[in-house]
Amino acid sequence: MGKKVCVVGGGCSGIASVKQLLDEGHEPHCFEMKDDLGGVFYDFRGGKKESIVYDNTILTISNQSMAFSDFPPLGEGRNHWHWAEYTHYLKRYVKHFNLGAHMQFNKQVLECRHTAEGKWRVTVQDTDQERAAETHVFDALMVCSGTHRVPKRPTFEGEDAFIAAGGRVLHSSTYKSPEPFKGQRVVVIGCGESGADVVRELGVTALATTLAVRTLPVIIPRNVLHGRYVTTDGWDIPFRFPHSFEVGYGYALGAVFAVLGLAVTIVGLVIGSLGSLIGMNVDLAHDTWKEARNERLRSKCSEDGRMAAHSLDVMTPDSFEARKLILEWRKATWDGKGNVQNKFFTKNASFVPLVVDGTIKVKTCGFSRLEPGKMVFEDGEEVEADVVMCCTGYQDRFEFLSEELGSDRINVRTLFKHSVHPDYDNLALIGWARPASGGIPACSELQARLFSLKLSGKVRLPEGDEMKAAITADREREDAQFKWSPGVNTVVSYFDYAPAMAKLIGCFPNFWCFVRDPYLFYRFLCGGHTPSWWRLSGPHAVPELAAAHIKNIPLPLGYGANVIYTVPFMAHFFGFRGRIQSVADPLVILSYLMGWKTVKSVAKGFGLVQM
């Protein structure tokens, strides 16, 4: 028998929750305080409510990772949606699956209390407050209110005097466009993905712009391969998944790829040597191919011109100096082993050229205080300022649960998979798993699928001490992995989180589907990630749609380059992360050590890749 479930919030996580609950035969009731859906991406232009989205927001994750697995953007390739395009996608999703009948707008959830009978008593008030608050009882509660509701900003010594002298201290949640800041001197605090956009727009418009950060960001350009429209989530993600396969056939795959890696290396050595003997002009061959290739690429770029063939990021020209700066900043976060994954990625490089040319000044020491007309930094430097713009994120606040949980704040790393509460098995938070690289909607959908199946009794989650031990293990790993982003408890590694969730749900791709469809296996190895992988098998699978979508997404490279790049990577992962020792490791090590000195030159000579 289906459960009556309260869903708080009508953004992407709430929409995903309603859909997954309906799939399992439950009865969702979604309450959204605005007059339309969208959450963070609520269309303020036609609505009556405020929105934190700014006019020119372009998503940092491609459409293929922002879309839900059961409604993929067929035929679109990979591109980065404007926020209004994503809102339109959500509305099409709701209409396609008739979810609107289960959503109520202009409804604010005031309080959620757990009853002695194990249910949830939810108090709801119309936002116009013309009618008295209503109370409803539900079997379960899914909180999808989002991570961008309550702004978080630092306090400044001397702030009152700064404001009294005509200065302004703002949070980026109030920012819409740069025009109001013309002729002003602005200090931007923080450089996350929104901060990168804000500082770029202000750098072009304001009189003077200073970016203040305590640690340099790890920047990942949205276009990660020079000369190709290859998105961050369309390039290296598939190389992270193989270790998630069960060891049972990991041994076999490890051996296969180790041998293939060695074979590619040997072929590369032979071809490279023959090329040298016959006097092959590698540089000339590469340059000739490069010009022809670029001409073809220009015709394949986004029709609206957002990403040119040689762009660094959305509407951002590429340059050697910009990429050099990104690398230098990345090196500043290395842990001595080349690891930069202990910090949340800023998947937005659009402001970097303005740093290179000196338009944006960067301060990497902390601020000391504000004085009338200026900010004083810890190194003693004084920067003239009319406005301080705080791009410092948001607090995770749950005031409607405060009486029940003893606080209005929850560290989501104390929940099972950032979602299920260990003390209330009918309470789940959906949307508090934010991938360092990847889309929140994909994780929210997995969370909603898992909780819906749990309510149906179709999956069993750990209980009691077993659940707490699993939570502790995940928390310790995430705390260590993202130790330089201590204020972002929501961040996860998609490459660990999504496969683990898929296994709990029972939708991790069955290896035999690859045996039956070798071309699908090739796409798994060489293509970027898409949530469609989680619909090939398992509960509510749509294998035909999923496979068609996966095969439709453009690959980042040509066939030859895909093989040359992918095989050594896959051999490496199956050899070292698949715990394959006796057979694969010697071959992998040999391939790994020999391959990189030859693969690049061979690929360049045959026009397979651009260097």
C-alpha positions as CSV (number, residue, x, y, z in Angstrom):
1,M,0.0,0.0,0.0
2,G,1.3,3.4,-1.0
3,K,2.5,6.0,1.6
4,K,1.2,9.5,2.0
5,V,4.4,11.6,1.8
6,C,5.0,15.3,2.3
7,V,7.6,16.9,0.0
8,V,8.9,20.3,1.1
9,G,10.0,22.4,-1.9
10,G,9.3,22.5,-5.6
11,G,12.8,22.9,-7.1
12,C,14.6,20.2,-9.0
13,S,14.9,17.9,-5.9
14,G,11.2,18.3,-5.0
15,I,10.2,17.5,-8.6
16,A,12.4,14.4,-8.7
17,S,10.9,13.3,-5.4
18,V,7.4,13.6,-6.6
19,K,8.2,11.6,-9.7
20,Q,10.0,8.8,-7.9
21,L,7.2,8.5,-5.3
22,L,4.6,8.2,-8.0
23,D,6.7,5.5,-9.7
24,E,6.5,3.5,-6.5
25,G,2.7,4.0,-6.1
26,H,3.0,6.5,-3.2
27,E,0.9,9.7,-2.7
28,P,3.1,12.8,-2.8
29,H,2.0,16.2,-1.6
30,C,4.5,18.9,-2.6
31,F,4.4,22.3,-0.9
32,E,6.3,25.2,-2.6
33,M,6.3,28.7,-1.1
34,K,6.7,30.5,-4.4
35,D,4.0,30.8,-7.0
36,D,5.8,28.5,-9.5
37,L,8.3,25.7,-9.6
38,G,12.0,26.0,-10.1
39,G,13.5,26.6,-6.6
40,V,16.9,28.3,-7.2
41,F,15.9,28.6,-10.8
42,Y,12.5,30.1,-10.2
43,D,11.6,32.4,-13.1
44,F,11.4,35.8,-11.3
45,R,10.7,37.6,-14.5
46,G,7.1,36.4,-14.7
47,G,6.5,35.6,-11.0
48,K,5.8,37.7,-7.9
49,K,8.5,36.3,-5.7
50,E,12.2,37.0,-5.3
51,S,14.9,34.7,-6.8
52,I,18.6,34.4,-6.1
53,V,19.4,33.6,-9.7
54,Y,21.1,36.4,-11.6
55,D,20.3,37.5,-15.1
56,N,23.2,36.0,-17.0
57,T,23.5,32.7,-15.1
58,I,24.9,29.9,-17.2
59,L,25.0,26.5,-15.6
60,T,28.5,25.1,-14.8
61,I,27.3,21.5,-15.5
62,S,26.2,20.4,-19.0
63,N,22.6,19.7,-19.9
64,Q,23.4,16.0,-20.0
65,S,24.3,15.9,-16.3
66,M,21.6,18.4,-15.2
67,A,18.7,16.4,-16.8
68,F,16.9,13.5,-15.1
69,S,17.6,10.0,-16.1
70,D,14.1,9.3,-17.3
71,F,13.7,12.4,-19.4
72,P,17.1,13.0,-21.2
73,P,17.7,15.9,-23.6
74,L,17.8,13.8,-26.8
75,G,19.5,15.3,-29.7
76,E,21.0,18.3,-27.9
77,G,24.6,17.1,-27.6
78,R,26.5,18.7,-24.7
79,N,26.0,22.3,-23.9
80,H,25.5,24.6,-20.9
81,W,22.0,25.8,-20.4
82,H,21.1,29.3,-19.4
83,W,19.1,29.2,-16.1
84,A,15.8,30.0,-18.0
85,E,16.5,27.0,-20.3
86,Y,16.8,24.8,-17.3
87,T,13.6,26.1,-15.8
88,H,11.9,25.4,-19.1
89,Y,13.3,21.8,-19.0
90,L,11.8,21.3,-15.4
91,K,8.4,22.6,-16.6
92,R,8.5,20.2,-19.5
93,Y,9.4,17.4,-17.2
94,V,6.5,18.2,-14.8
95,K,4.1,18.4,-17.7
96,H,5.3,15.2,-19.4
97,F,4.8,13.1,-16.3
98,N,1.8,15.1,-15.0
99,L,3.4,16.0,-11.7
100,G,1.7,19.4,-11.4
101,A,-1.4,17.7,-9.9
102,H,0.6,16.8,-6.9
103,M,2.2,20.2,-6.3
104,Q,0.7,23.2,-4.4
105,F,2.2,26.6,-4.7
106,N,2.2,29.7,-2.4
107,K,2.4,27.2,0.5
108,Q,5.0,27.7,3.3
109,V,5.8,24.8,5.6
110,L,6.0,26.3,9.1
111,E,6.6,23.2,11.2
112,C,7.1,19.5,11.0
113,R,6.6,17.4,14.1
114,H,7.2,13.6,14.6
115,T,4.2,12.0,16.3
116,A,4.0,9.2,18.8
117,E,2.6,7.0,16.1
118,G,5.7,7.5,14.0
119,K,4.1,9.9,11.5
120,W,4.8,13.5,10.6
121,R,2.4,16.4,11.5
122,V,3.0,19.2,9.0
123,T,1.7,22.8,9.5
124,V,1.3,24.7,6.2
125,Q,0.4,28.4,5.8
126,D,-0.6,30.3,2.6
127,T,2.1,32.8,1.9
128,D,-0.4,35.6,1.6
129,Q,-1.6,34.6,5.1
130,E,-5.2,35.3,4.2
131,R,-6.3,31.9,5.5
132,A,-5.5,30.1,8.7
133,A,-2.6,27.6,8.8
134,E,-3.5,24.0,8.0
135,T,-2.2,20.8,9.6
136,H,-1.8,17.6,7.7
137,V,-0.5,14.1,8.8
138,F,1.9,12.2,6.6
139,D,3.5,8.8,6.7
140,A,6.9,10.2,5.6
141,L,8.7,13.5,5.0
142,M,11.1,14.5,2.2
143,V,12.8,17.8,2.8
144,C,13.8,19.4,-0.6
145,S,13.9,23.0,0.5
146,G,17.4,23.5,-1.0
147,T,20.8,24.7,0.0
148,H,20.4,28.3,-1.2
149,R,17.8,29.8,1.1
150,V,19.7,31.5,4.0
151,P,22.7,33.6,2.9
152,K,25.9,33.2,4.9
153,R,28.3,36.1,5.1
154,P,31.2,37.1,7.3
155,T,31.0,40.0,9.8
156,F,33.5,42.8,9.4
157,E,35.1,45.0,12.0
158,G,34.2,48.6,11.2
159,E,31.2,47.6,9.1
160,D,29.0,50.2,10.7
161,A,31.4,53.0,10.0
162,F,31.9,51.8,6.4
163,I,28.1,51.8,5.8
164,A,27.7,55.2,7.6
165,A,30.2,56.7,5.1
166,G,28.0,55.5,2.2
167,G,29.5,52.0,1.6
168,R,27.4,48.9,1.1
169,V,27.9,45.3,2.2
170,L,25.9,42.9,0.1
171,H,25.4,39.2,-0.4
172,S,25.5,37.7,-3.9
173,S,21.9,36.5,-3.3
174,T,20.8,40.1,-4.0
175,Y,22.9,40.4,-7.2
176,K,21.1,40.5,-10.5
177,S,23.3,42.4,-13.0
178,P,26.4,44.6,-12.9
179,E,24.8,47.9,-14.1
180,P,24.1,49.2,-10.6
181,F,27.8,49.1,-9.8
182,K,29.0,51.2,-12.7
183,G,31.7,53.7,-11.6
184,Q,32.1,52.0,-8.2
185,R,35.0,50.2,-6.5
186,V,34.0,46.7,-5.5
187,V,35.7,44.1,-3.4
188,V,34.3,40.6,-4.0
189,I,34.7,38.1,-1.2
190,G,34.9,34.4,-2.3
191,C,35.3,32.7,-5.6
192,G,32.9,29.8,-5.9
193,E,31.1,29.2,-9.2
194,S,28.6,32.1,-8.6
195,G,31.5,34.3,-7.3
196,A,33.4,33.7,-10.5
197,D,30.5,35.0,-12.6
198,V,29.9,38.0,-10.3
199,V,33.5,39.1,-10.2
200,R,33.8,38.7,-14.0
201,E,30.7,40.9,-14.7
202,L,31.8,43.5,-12.1
203,G,35.4,43.4,-13.5
204,V,34.0,44.6,-16.9
205,T,31.6,47.1,-15.5
206,A,32.8,48.5,-12.2
207,L,35.5,51.2,-11.8
208,A,37.8,48.8,-9.9
209,T,37.4,45.2,-8.8
210,T,39.3,43.2,-6.3
211,L,38.8,39.5,-5.6
212,A,39.6,38.5,-2.0
213,V,40.1,34.8,-1.2
214,R,41.9,33.0,1.6
215,T,43.0,30.1,-0.6
216,L,43.1,30.0,-4.4
217,P,40.3,28.2,-6.1
218,V,40.8,25.0,-8.1
219,I,39.4,26.1,-11.4
220,I,38.1,23.6,-14.0
221,P,37.1,25.3,-17.2
222,R,33.8,24.3,-18.6
223,N,35.6,23.6,-21.9
224,V,38.3,21.2,-20.8
225,L,40.0,20.3,-24.1
226,H,41.4,23.0,-26.3
227,G,39.7,23.3,-29.6
228,R,36.8,21.0,-28.8
229,Y,33.4,21.5,-27.1
230,V,34.2,19.1,-24.3
231,T,32.4,19.8,-21.1
232,T,33.8,19.1,-17.6
233,D,31.4,16.2,-17.1
234,G,32.0,14.9,-20.6
235,W,35.6,14.1,-20.4
236,D,37.3,12.2,-17.6
237,I,34.4,11.0,-15.5
238,P,34.0,7.5,-17.1
239,F,37.6,6.8,-16.1
240,R,36.5,7.0,-12.5
241,F,33.7,4.4,-12.6
242,P,35.5,1.1,-13.4
243,H,36.6,0.5,-9.8
244,S,32.9,0.4,-8.9
245,F,32.4,-2.9,-10.8
246,E,32.3,-5.9,-8.5
247,V,35.6,-7.7,-8.2
248,G,34.1,-10.8,-9.7
249,Y,34.5,-9.6,-13.2
250,G,37.0,-6.9,-12.3
251,Y,39.7,-9.5,-12.6
252,A,38.7,-10.4,-16.1
253,L,38.4,-6.8,-17.3
254,G,41.6,-5.9,-15.6
255,A,43.5,-8.5,-17.4
256,V,41.9,-7.6,-20.8
257,F,42.7,-3.9,-20.4
258,A,46.2,-4.6,-19.2
259,V,46.9,-6.6,-22.3
260,L,45.2,-4.0,-24.5
261,G,47.2,-1.3,-22.9
262,L,50.4,-3.1,-23.5
263,A,49.4,-3.8,-27.1
264,V,48.6,-0.2,-27.8
265,T,52.0,0.8,-26.3
266,I,53.9,-1.7,-28.4
267,V,52.1,-0.6,-31.6
268,G,52.8,3.0,-30.7
269,L,56.5,2.3,-30.3
270,V,56.7,0.4,-33.6
271,I,54.8,3.1,-35.5
272,G,56.7,5.9,-33.9
273,S,60.0,4.2,-34.7
274,L,59.0,3.6,-38.4
275,G,57.8,7.2,-38.6
276,S,61.2,8.4,-37.6
277,L,63.0,6.0,-40.0
278,I,61.1,7.2,-43.0
279,G,61.4,10.8,-42.1
280,M,57.7,11.5,-41.2
281,N,57.2,15.2,-40.7
282,V,55.1,14.9,-37.6
283,D,54.7,18.6,-37.0
284,L,53.6,19.3,-40.6
285,A,51.1,16.4,-40.6
286,H,49.7,17.6,-37.3
287,D,49.4,21.3,-38.3
288,T,47.7,20.4,-41.6
289,W,45.2,18.2,-39.8
290,K,44.7,20.7,-37.1
291,E,43.6,23.5,-39.5
292,A,41.1,21.1,-41.2
293,R,39.9,19.8,-37.9
294,N,39.3,23.2,-36.5
295,E,37.2,24.2,-39.5
296,R,35.0,21.2,-38.9
297,L,34.8,21.9,-35.2
298,R,33.7,25.5,-35.7
299,S,30.6,24.3,-37.5
300,K,29.7,21.9,-34.6
301,C,29.9,24.5,-31.9
302,S,26.8,25.9,-30.2
303,E,24.6,27.8,-32.6
304,D,24.2,30.6,-30.1
305,G,27.9,31.1,-30.0
306,R,28.4,30.5,-26.3
307,M,31.3,28.2,-26.9
308,A,33.7,29.0,-29.7
309,A,36.1,26.3,-31.1
310,H,39.0,27.8,-29.1
311,S,37.2,29.1,-26.0
312,L,38.4,28.6,-22.5
313,D,34.9,28.8,-21.1
314,V,31.5,30.1,-21.9
315,M,31.9,33.3,-23.9
316,T,35.6,33.4,-22.8
317,P,38.5,33.5,-25.2
318,D,41.3,31.0,-24.7
319,S,44.9,31.9,-24.2
320,F,48.2,30.3,-23.0
321,E,48.4,32.9,-20.2
322,A,45.0,32.0,-18.8
323,R,45.6,28.3,-18.8
324,K,49.0,28.9,-17.2
325,L,47.4,30.9,-14.4
326,I,44.8,28.1,-13.8
327,L,47.6,25.6,-13.5
328,E,49.6,27.7,-11.2
329,W,46.6,28.2,-8.9
330,R,45.9,24.5,-9.1
331,K,49.5,23.6,-8.0
332,A,49.0,25.9,-5.0
333,T,46.4,23.4,-3.7
334,W,48.4,20.2,-4.4
335,D,49.1,18.0,-1.4
336,G,52.5,16.9,-2.6
337,K,51.1,13.9,-4.5
338,G,49.5,15.8,-7.3
339,N,46.1,15.5,-5.7
340,V,43.8,18.6,-5.9
341,Q,40.6,16.8,-5.0
342,N,40.6,17.9,-1.4
343,K,38.8,21.1,-2.4
344,F,35.6,21.9,-4.1
345,F,36.1,22.6,-7.8
346,T,35.2,26.0,-9.3
347,K,33.9,24.9,-12.7
348,N,34.0,28.4,-14.1
349,A,37.0,30.0,-15.7
350,S,35.3,33.0,-17.3
351,F,36.9,35.6,-15.1
352,V,40.5,34.3,-15.5
353,P,41.4,36.5,-18.6
354,L,40.5,39.6,-16.5
355,V,42.9,38.5,-13.8
356,V,45.6,37.9,-16.4
357,D,45.3,41.4,-17.9
358,G,45.1,43.0,-14.5
359,T,41.5,44.2,-14.6
360,I,40.7,42.1,-11.5
361,K,43.2,42.3,-8.7
362,V,43.5,39.2,-6.5
363,K,44.2,39.3,-2.7
364,T,45.0,35.9,-1.1
365,C,45.4,37.1,2.5
366,G,42.5,37.5,4.8
367,F,40.7,40.8,5.3
368,S,41.4,42.7,8.6
369,R,38.7,45.3,8.8
370,L,36.6,47.9,7.0
371,E,37.1,51.6,7.3
372,P,35.2,54.4,5.6
373,G,35.8,54.0,1.9
374,K,38.2,51.1,2.1
375,M,39.0,47.6,3.1
376,V,42.2,46.8,5.1
377,F,43.8,43.4,4.5
378,E,45.9,41.4,6.9
379,D,49.1,42.2,5.1
380,G,48.4,45.9,5.8
381,E,47.3,46.9,2.2
382,E,44.4,49.2,1.9
383,V,42.0,48.8,-1.0
384,E,39.5,51.6,-1.8
385,A,36.0,50.2,-1.8
386,D,32.4,51.5,-2.2
387,V,30.8,48.0,-2.1
388,V,31.7,44.7,-0.5
389,M,30.1,41.8,-2.4
390,C,30.0,38.6,-0.3
391,C,29.9,35.5,-2.5
392,T,30.2,33.3,0.6
393,G,27.5,30.7,0.1
394,Y,24.5,29.7,2.2
395,Q,23.7,28.1,5.5
396,D,22.0,24.7,5.8
397,R,19.0,25.7,7.8
398,F,15.9,23.7,8.7
399,E,13.9,26.0,11.0
400,F,10.7,24.1,10.4
401,L,12.4,21.0,11.9
402,S,14.2,22.8,14.8
403,E,11.8,21.7,17.6
404,E,12.0,18.1,16.5
405,L,15.7,17.8,15.9
406,G,16.8,20.1,18.6
407,S,18.4,22.6,16.2
408,D,17.7,24.4,13.0
409,R,20.9,23.2,11.5
410,I,22.0,19.7,10.4
411,N,25.4,18.6,9.3
412,V,24.3,16.5,6.3
413,R,27.4,14.3,6.7
414,T,25.7,12.9,9.8
415,L,22.9,11.4,7.6
416,F,23.1,8.2,5.7
417,K,24.3,9.1,2.2
418,H,23.6,12.8,3.0
419,S,19.9,11.9,3.0
420,V,18.2,9.4,5.4
421,H,18.1,10.4,9.1
422,P,19.5,7.6,11.4
423,D,16.9,8.3,14.1
424,Y,13.9,8.8,11.8
425,D,13.6,6.2,9.1
426,N,10.7,8.0,7.5
427,L,12.6,11.3,7.1
428,A,14.9,12.1,4.2
429,L,16.7,15.2,3.0
430,I,16.9,15.3,-0.8
431,G,19.4,17.7,-2.5
432,W,22.2,17.9,0.0
433,A,24.7,15.9,-2.0
434,R,26.6,18.3,-4.2
435,P,29.2,16.7,-6.5
436,A,32.6,18.3,-6.8
437,S,32.1,17.6,-10.5
438,G,28.7,16.6,-11.6
439,G,25.1,17.8,-11.1
440,I,23.0,18.0,-8.0
441,P,19.8,16.8,-9.8
442,A,21.4,13.5,-10.7
443,C,22.2,12.9,-7.0
444,S,18.8,14.1,-5.9
445,E,17.1,11.7,-8.2
446,L,19.2,8.8,-6.8
447,Q,18.3,9.8,-3.3
448,A,14.6,10.1,-4.1
449,R,14.6,6.7,-5.9
450,L,16.3,5.0,-2.9
451,F,13.9,6.5,-0.3
452,S,10.8,5.8,-2.4
453,L,11.9,2.1,-2.7
454,K,12.6,2.0,1.0
455,L,9.1,3.3,1.8
456,S,7.8,0.5,-0.5
457,G,9.9,-2.1,1.4
458,K,11.8,-3.0,-1.7
459,V,15.2,-2.1,-0.5
460,R,16.8,-2.5,3.0
461,L,19.1,0.1,4.4
462,P,21.5,-0.5,7.3
463,E,19.9,0.1,10.7
464,G,21.1,1.1,14.1
465,D,24.8,0.7,14.7
466,E,25.4,-0.6,11.2
467,M,24.0,2.6,9.7
468,K,25.9,4.8,12.1
469,A,29.1,3.0,11.2
470,A,28.5,3.5,7.5
471,I,27.8,7.2,8.1
472,T,31.0,7.6,10.1
473,A,33.0,5.9,7.4
474,D,31.6,8.2,4.7
475,R,32.0,11.2,6.8
476,E,35.7,10.5,7.6
477,R,36.4,9.9,3.9
478,E,34.6,13.1,2.8
479,D,36.2,15.2,5.6
480,A,39.6,14.1,4.5
481,Q,38.9,14.4,0.8
482,F,37.5,17.9,1.0
483,K,39.5,19.2,3.9
484,W,40.2,22.5,2.2
485,S,36.5,23.1,1.8
486,P,35.4,22.7,5.4
487,G,32.4,24.9,5.1
488,V,30.8,22.9,2.3
489,N,29.4,19.8,4.1
490,T,27.2,19.0,1.1
491,V,30.1,18.3,-1.3
492,V,30.7,14.7,-2.3
493,S,32.7,12.8,-4.9
494,Y,30.3,11.9,-7.7
495,F,32.5,9.0,-8.7
496,D,32.1,7.4,-5.3
497,Y,28.6,8.6,-4.3
498,A,26.6,7.9,-7.4
499,P,27.8,4.3,-8.0
500,A,27.3,3.5,-4.3
501,M,23.7,4.9,-4.5
502,A,23.1,3.0,-7.7
503,K,24.1,-0.3,-6.0
504,L,21.8,0.3,-3.1
505,I,18.9,1.0,-5.5
506,G,19.9,-2.0,-7.7
507,C,20.4,0.1,-10.9
508,F,24.1,-0.1,-11.4
509,P,24.7,-1.2,-15.0
510,N,24.7,-5.0,-15.4
511,F,27.9,-6.0,-17.1
512,W,26.0,-8.4,-19.3
513,C,24.2,-5.5,-21.0
514,F,27.6,-4.5,-22.3
515,V,28.3,-8.0,-23.5
516,R,25.0,-7.9,-25.4
517,D,25.8,-4.5,-26.8
518,P,29.5,-3.9,-27.4
519,Y,28.9,-0.5,-28.8
520,L,27.3,0.5,-25.6
521,F,30.3,-0.8,-23.8
522,Y,32.5,1.4,-26.0
523,R,30.4,4.4,-25.1
524,F,30.8,3.6,-21.4
525,L,34.6,3.5,-21.8
526,C,35.0,6.6,-24.0
527,G,32.0,8.8,-23.4
528,G,31.2,11.2,-20.6
529,H,28.8,10.5,-17.9
530,T,25.0,10.9,-18.0
531,P,22.4,9.8,-15.5
532,S,21.0,7.6,-18.2
533,W,23.5,4.9,-17.1
534,W,21.3,4.4,-14.0
535,R,18.2,3.5,-16.2
536,L,19.8,0.7,-18.1
537,S,18.7,-1.9,-15.5
538,G,17.0,-2.1,-12.1
539,P,13.8,-0.6,-10.8
540,H,11.8,1.5,-13.3
541,A,14.5,1.0,-15.9
542,V,14.0,2.4,-19.4
543,P,16.8,0.5,-21.2
544,E,15.9,1.4,-24.8
545,L,15.6,5.1,-24.0
546,A,18.7,5.1,-21.9
547,A,20.8,3.2,-24.4
548,A,19.6,5.5,-27.3
549,H,20.5,8.5,-25.3
550,I,23.9,7.3,-24.3
551,K,24.7,6.5,-27.9
552,N,23.5,9.9,-29.1
553,I,25.8,12.0,-27.0
554,P,28.9,13.2,-28.9
555,L,32.1,11.7,-27.8
556,P,34.9,14.0,-26.7
557,L,37.4,12.6,-29.3
558,G,37.5,10.6,-32.5
559,Y,37.6,6.8,-32.5
560,G,41.4,6.4,-32.7
561,A,42.1,9.0,-30.0
562,N,39.4,7.4,-27.7
563,V,41.2,4.1,-27.9
564,I,44.6,5.5,-27.3
565,Y,43.5,7.6,-24.4
566,T,41.1,5.2,-22.8
567,V,42.9,1.9,-22.8
568,P,45.9,3.0,-20.6
569,F,43.5,4.7,-18.2
570,M,41.3,1.7,-17.9
571,A,44.2,-0.6,-17.5
572,H,45.5,1.6,-14.7
573,F,42.2,1.7,-12.9
574,F,41.4,-2.0,-13.2
575,G,45.0,-2.8,-12.2
576,F,45.4,-0.6,-9.2
577,R,41.8,0.3,-8.0
578,G,40.3,-3.1,-8.9
579,R,42.7,-4.8,-6.6
580,I,44.0,-7.1,-9.4
581,Q,47.5,-8.1,-8.4
582,S,48.7,-11.4,-9.8
583,V,47.8,-11.1,-13.4
584,A,47.2,-7.5,-14.4
585,D,49.6,-5.4,-12.4
586,P,52.9,-6.4,-14.1
587,L,51.3,-5.7,-17.5
588,V,49.7,-2.5,-16.3
589,I,52.9,-1.1,-14.8
590,L,54.8,-1.9,-18.0
591,S,52.1,-0.3,-20.2
592,Y,51.8,2.7,-17.9
593,L,55.5,3.4,-17.8
594,M,56.1,2.9,-21.5
595,G,52.9,4.3,-22.9
596,W,53.0,8.0,-22.0
597,K,56.3,8.7,-23.7
598,T,55.0,7.5,-27.0
599,V,51.3,7.7,-27.1
600,K,51.3,11.5,-27.3
601,S,53.7,11.7,-30.2
602,V,52.0,8.9,-32.1
603,A,48.6,10.4,-31.6
604,K,49.9,13.8,-32.8
605,G,51.6,12.4,-35.8
606,F,48.4,10.6,-37.0
607,G,46.2,13.5,-36.3
608,L,44.2,11.8,-33.6
609,V,44.6,14.6,-30.9
610,Q,45.6,18.2,-30.5
611,M,48.5,18.8,-28.2
